[in-house]
Amino acid sequence: MRNLWDDNEAKEFEGDLGLRVYTSNLLGRSDELVLHGGGNTSVKSVVDVEDILFVKGSGWDLVSIKAEGFAPVKLDALKNMATFEVLSDSDMVRLQKEAMIDKSAPNPSVEAILHAIIPYKFVDHTHADAVVTISNCTNGEDLIRAIYPNFLIIPYVMPGFILAKTIYEITQNFEWEKC
């Protein structure tokens, strides 16, 4: 895989969200990483002294996303949703929309809660061909664990709240810096 980063091109983008737009576009350029429309990205930032998660909005492709394609959601509200015992898809969509600081922005990705609880400024979620090919083998989970020994490996669960809740629960005492 070839690194597509270009310092001159990157200078055209300003701030956290601008850099997220640029790096999202880079990821989207690679069919080996992102199938058409697949994957999502986010960045944690501060707007008017409030922690905000800018997460790819529904209906946007990474290859062409612009700043307005990111949904700005209050980070604390998303983290709080991860503590719920259950959350239906319709309630999750409603609560995420209520937590947005710009109601005209697109709906946040169904993975917004997951992005919120991962303690890194930038989160990239792609469906890389190589990883999917290996994980879909009969002994895929064992192979993935052998290839990526210092990664957090989660057996498949439904995306959205169920995935976020699963990761929230298993990472309560998790040492992210060792991952």
C-alpha positions, 0 to 999 in steps of 0.5 A: 500500500502506498502512502498518499500523504502530500505535505503541500496538499495538506497545507490547504486544510486548516484545523482539526476538521480540515485535517480530518477532511483531508485524511478521510479523502486520502482513505477514500481514494484507496479501493483496498481500504474503502469500498464505495461509501464504506467506512467512516472517520471522526475527529474530536475537537473543541467548539466554544469550550465544548468537546465535540465529535465530528463524525462522518455523516450519513450519505457522504463518501470518504473520497469526496467528503467536505467539512459540511459532511461531518456531523458535530455531536456533543462528545459527552452525550455520545459517551453517556449513550454507551452506558445505556443497557439498551438503545434502539436504532430509532432512539439512538438516531434521535438522541444523536441528532438532539446532541448535534450542535448544528441541526442542519448537518447530516445524521451522524454515522451509526458508529458515532458512539463507538468513535466517541468512546475510543480515546484517540483524537482521530478514528478511522474505520475502514473495511480493508480487503486484506483484513476482511479476506483473512477474518472471513476464513474458517479460522479467521479470528485466530489468524487475525489475533496472530497477525495483530497481537497488540490489537483489540480484537472483537468477534463480530457483533452488529454495528451501531449501539450493540458494537459500541456497548460491547466495546464500552464494556470490555474496555472499562479497565483496558490499557489503550496505550498498549493497544 
